[in-house]
Amino acid sequence: MSKILGENLPNIPWQEKPANFNGPIWRHTENPIIKRNPVEGVARIFNSAVMPYGDEFIGVFRGETINGRPHIYLGYSKDAINWEFEKEKIKFVDEEGSDYQPLYAYDPRLLKIEDAYYIIWCGDFDGAAIGIAKTTDFKTFIRLENPFLPFNRNGVLFPKKIDGKYVMLSRPSDNGHTPFGDVFLSKSPDLKYWGEHRIVMQKGGSGWWQSIKIGCGPAPIETDEGWLMFYHGVTGTCNGLVYSMSAAILDKNCPSKVLYRAGSIMLTPEEWYEERGFVANVVFPCAALTDAETGRIAIYYGAADTYVGLAYTTIDETVKFIKEHNELGTIDGQEGKL
């Protein structure tokens, strides 16, 4: 039996695994939980992140506005399924309180480290780059210094410091559509100065589903096996790109070292809301709720760049799948200090 090392969440959204279903992840039967035109001025919400907040839930959502530019919106829910959204996008300020609004912002992640909540997103810094902000009350959002130079996407912080340092996963790229495609790790003593860069995972493997690029999904989940990391992988077809999801386990004390990595897909576009939308054939995980007592995991994912989907698994199902389909890449089992 594998264990989640974290807090209990008795009100985690949940549906039991359907009878005669053999996959490791199963979909919420009423998907998509967020549909088109969810709030005035926003055509689509997808690729978004949620977490517990008090006895309820809060989230930061990628809202594609009706002029086509993405921004981040705040949302609230009592059950983590039915959401209400603020009509205005989140207003960011710098550490002196002056306006510090990104030109655009998309694919946010959300997590708590000690007494503060952090939002990480992709924005503009003379090209696609990672933005980061913190809040303690979800009313004032203080935007911090840009962590890295462009070009970079899929920034995800670990939910706790490791050896007294903040740790972030990211995917460096160029000014195209992320052809580099590998996951890196960086450390910081203060969320301002970043270094000790390591390569964690590379695209590829014997399967084709992650042949073009990979990227971290939700914040890594601490378990007794190591850090559980759900991630997306992308392949090319004669009809365009396809985004699927799987998972890996990183070393608890040296998370740039991969212990196990599933060489097979855990979830791939099969339902209409994943196959058909603004960008077809996309499953893009961004958030996960966990309950340590039961081992339940609820995963939120963007579907076809149009909707938000919800899916379920357990720590035992996931770890079993990863180990049964384990396929480490050339440098996966190393520290990544090349």
C-alpha positions, 0 to 999 in steps of 0.5 A: 500500500502506497501512502500520500504524505499530506492532509486529509480532504474528506470532501474531495470530489469523488466517483468510484471506478466504473465496473469493468473499467481497466484503466488507471484513471477514470473520468467524472461522468458529468464532464466537462465540469466547466463549459463554454462561455462560463462568464461574461467576456470569457469564451472558454476556461481550460488549463486551470488549477484548484485547491482546498481553501477553508472548508471549500475550494478556490481556483485560478483559471485560464480565461480565454477572453472574447478578443482571444487574449488569455488572462487569469480569473479567480473562482470559488466552489463549495464542492470543487465541481460547480464553480462561480467566477469573478468577472474581472481578471486577477489584478497583480501588483509589485512588492511596492503595491504598484500595478504589475499586470502581465500582457497575457497569462495562461496555464496557471498552477496554484499551491501553498507553501508554508503560509502563502499561496503561489500562482505560477503561469506563462506570460510575456517577457519579450517572449513566453516566460514564467510568471509568479505571484503570491497571496495570503488572502486571495485579495492582494496578489503580489507579482514577484520577479520573473524567475527565468529568461525567456523562453520557458513554460510549464513552471510548477513549484513543489509544495514544500522547500527541499533542503531549505530551498524553493524548487521549480520544474519548468520546460525551457524552449525557443521562440517557437512552440517548445521544440526543446521539450524536456523538463528541468529543475531549478532551486532558489533560496528566496524566489528571486535568484534561481540556480542549481539547474538540473535536467529531470526528464527528456521527451521520447522513449519507446512509445510515441505518445511523448515523442515531441515534448513533455511538461509537468502538470499539477504540483508534485504530490509527496508520497512514501514512494517519492514525489508523484508527478503527473505530466503531459506528453505530446506526439505528432500525427498527420492531423496535428498534435495530441496531448496525453497524460501519464506519471512519474515518481521522483526521488524525495530528496533529489527530485531531479532523479527519476525513480520510476516513469510510466512509458505508457499513457494513463489518459488520452483524448477519447471523449468528445470534449477532449477530441473536439474544441478550439484545439483538438485532441488535448488532455492537459493536467494542471491540478490535483486534489488529494486525500491522505486518509483514503489515497484518493486523487482528483485530477483537473485537466484542460480538454481541447483548449475549451473545457475543464475535465475532472478525473479520478485515481488512487495512489495505489492505482497510479503507483502500480501502473507506473511500476508495471509500465516503468521505462526510464530514459537515458538520464532519468536515473541520474541527478541531471547535473550534466 
